[in-house]
Amino acid sequence: MWVEILCCLVFYKLFRLYLGDDVDDFADINSSHSDLCFAVASRLEKLYGGKCFVGLRIPDPDSGNRQHIDIVLLTKKEILVVAVRNFSGYVQVNNDGNWSCTGDKKHKTETHPDPVLEVSAQITILQSYLEQRGASLPKGLINGQVILPNPYCIVSPSIMLQTEVLTHDKWRDFKPDLKDGNFNWVKSAFSGVKGENQDALHQNIHFILSSSPMWDRLELKGNRNLLGEFIEFKGHHGDMAALQSIKRSKVSRIVVQKASLLGLGNSRTQIVCSFETIDQMVLPLLNQRKLQ
């Protein structure tokens, strides 16, 4: 009898490993925007050799809330605020200044705020925040860009003519001109700042952005990512005792792994998060954790 049970367990494990490994336990969660932001950020870092900060939440003193910024690219020459929009269909500017996107399949029209204006407002908030934290910024240091990487996005001529907008074709073929430290998008704001002053300013800005508020990142199976705010853990008392000792200042990453060799059994631990596009969600996690 025990031999039969063991054989069944081994068969189940092999089935999960070779046939069912592609099953996504969180298939109903839409992570497309977060995944796209990380993909764009990765390419920006390769193109410029700078550092991208994804999902910053910069305090806005006027509204009292935190302003979400998709990507902030920091190089030794400039700061670039990037908005990523995964529009699919025909995009044009409405009479009220908003952008409307008509889907190419269902022909459903959705209205979105002008991302160029959103980036402009984000630049103002970010500059004020950096200056409040002691960074003296040269004029024109922070610039903005809107990237539309979806190949099924077609924009109207009025949007195409905006220099701040990179459509899929432009983004696909884009190569920065790094000669003399000048970039293709904007002129170097550090042209009048040299030597130690430039390095000191760059290091200061890097420290400020690294320590700025940002969304928590949840990595799912299949190289998927979700940005949101961690709320709490829920589960068995024994698991909670270990998790309650976690301090953000000392632990930057929690890796959740399978608790047994065969991967059987229900999860006893849950993580409660509030995501960008989802008010609140409870995700089941397996028991074994690794803290880094």
N, C-alpha and C positions, 0 to 999 in steps of 0.2 A: 504493500500500500504506500509506504513512504517513498519507495522507488518510483511509483507512478506519479505521486505528487511532485517529486523532484524533477522528473522528466517533463511534467506539464509546466513547471516554473521555468525550466531551461528553454522549452519551446516558446513560451510566452516572451521571455527575454529576447530570444533570437528574432522573433516576429517583430517586436518593438524596435529592435536594433536595425534590422535590414529592410523591413517593410513599413513600419509605422513611425520611423524616425523623423519623417517630414511633416508629421501631424503637428499643427500649431495649436497649442493650448489656449492662445489668446488671439485667435483669428478674427474675432469680432472687434478687436481694438484697432483703431486707425492710427497708425504711427507714421503716415506718409510725410507729414510736414516736418516732424522732428528728424526723420531719416534723411529728408532732402536737405535740411539745414546742415547736418553733419557731413553729407556728401559734398555740398558746396564749400563748406569750411575746409574740408580736407584738400580740395583742389586749389583753393586760394592759398593755403599754406605752401603747397608745392610750387605754385606759380611765383609767389613773392618771397618765400622763405621766412615769413613772419609768423605771428601767433594769432590764432583765432579764438575768440571767446564766444561760445554759443549759449544762448538763453540767458543773457544778463537781465537783471531786474533792477533798473536804476531808479532810486527814489526821486519822485517828482514833487517838489515843495508846493507847487501851485494846486495840484489835485489832491495831494496827500496820499497818493497811491504810488505803486512802483510801475515804471514804464518798461514793458517787455521789448527787448531788442533781439532780433534773430541772430545776427552775427556782428561782432566787432573785430575787425582785422587790425592788428598793430604791427607796423614795420618800423624800421629806423628812420623812415622818411615821412610817415603820415599815419593817420587813423582813418579807417574806412568803416562806416556804418552801413550794413547790408541788410536789405529786406528781401526775403525769398518768398515768392508767390507761385503756387503750383496751379495756375489757371489752365483750364483746358477748354478750348473753344475760341470764339471771336470776342475780343476785348476792345471796348471803345469807351470814350469819355462821355458821360451824360451831361445834360444841361446844368445839373446841380454841381458838377465837378467830380462826382464819384465815378468809379469805373464799373461798367456792367460787363458781365461775361455770359455769353450765350453758348451753352453746351453744344458740342458737335453731334451728339447722339440724340438726346431727348429734347434738344432745343429749349431747355429751361434756362431762364435768365436770372442770374444772381448779381446783386449789387454789392460792391466793396468800396471802402474808403480809398481815396487816392493814395497809393503807397509812396509816391514821391513826396507828398505833403507829410505823410506819416514819418518818413525818414528825416525830413527837415526838422520836424518837431523833436524827434529823438536826438538829433545832433545838438539842438539847443539844450535839452535836458542833460545829455552826457557831458557837454562842455561845462555847464554850470556845476555838475557833480564833481568833475575832475578838478576844477578850480577851487571848489570848497575844500577838497582834500589836499590842497597844496601844490597842484601842478599848474605852473604858469605856461599857458599855451600860446604859441605863435598864431597869428591870424591865418586862417585857411588851413589849419592842421587837420581838422575833422571834415571829411567829405562823405557823401552818401551815394549809394547805388541800389537800384532795384533789379533783381535778377529773376527772369521768367524762364526757368530751365525746361519746362514741359514742351516737348516737340509738337504737341497738338495745340499749342497756344498761338493764335494769330492776332496781331494787334493792329489797330487802326493807324493811319498815317500820322495823326496827331500824337499818338503815343510813341510811334517809331522814331519820330524826330527828337524826342527828349533824350538828351545826352546821358541822363541819369539811369536810363532803362536799358538793360541788356536782355534781348530776346534769346530764344534757344539757339538760333544760328550764330549770333554774335558771341554768346557764351561758349558755344562748342568750339569755335575757331579762335577764341580770344587768346592772345599771347602778349603779356606785358612787355613794354620796352624798358628794360632796366639799365640802359646806357646812361652813364653819368648820374645814376640814381634817380632818374625821372621816370615816372610811371605813365602808362598809356591813358589812364582815366583822368588824372589830375597832375598838376605840377607839384614838385616837392615843396612842402611847406617849411622844410628845414634848410632851404637853400642859404639862408642867412645865419643859420646856427651851426657851428662846427665844433669838432673836437670833444673835449670833456663835457661841455654844456649839453651837447646833443645826446651823448651817451647817458648822462645823469638824468636828463628829462625822460629819455626812453625807459630807463630802469624804473624811474618813479611812476610813470604811467603804467608800466607792466605790473608793478606791485599793487597799484590801486585797482586795476581791472581784475587781477588775480584774487583780490580780497573783497571784491564787490559782491552784492547779493546776486544769486543766479538760481535758476530752477534746478531741482534735483534731477538726476538722470537715471532712468530705469532701463537697463539693457535686457531685452527679451531674446528668446531663441530666434535664430535666423538673422542675426545682425540687425535687429530692430531696436529702436530707441524711443523712449517716451520722456518728455520733459514735464515735470510737475513738482508739486510740493509734498514732501513726506509729512504725514500727519501722525501716525502711530503704528505700532505693531500690535497684533492681537493673536492670542493662541494659548497654548498650555502654560501653566504657571512655571514649570521648569525652564521652558524656552524663554519666557518673559524675563526671568531673573538674569539670564545672560545678556539679553538684548537691552535691558534697562541701563546697563553699565556703559553703553556706547555713547561717546561724546563726539560731536561733530569736529571739535578742535583737534581730536587725536585720530579719528577714523574717517578716512576719505572715501572708502569703498567697502561694500559688503557683497561678498560673492555667495550666492545660494546654490547649493549642489544637491544631488540626489543623496538620500539618507542611507540607502541600502544598495547592495551589489545588484540586486534584481530590480530595483526601482519600484517596488511594490508598496502598497499602503497609501492611505490618504494623508494629505498635508495637515499638520496641526498648527502651523504658523501662517498668519496672514499679514500683509502689509497694506495699510490704508493710505492712499495718495489722492491728492487733488491735482488733476492734470490741466494743461492749458485749455483744452477744448472739452473737458469732462469735469463736471462739478466734483464728483467724488467716486472712487472705485475701490473695491476691496479685491486684492489679488492673492490667491493661495500660493504659498511658497513651501518648498520642501524643507526638511528640518535642519540639515547640516549647513553651517555658515562658516565663512572664512572672512576675517576682518583684516583690512589693510590700512 
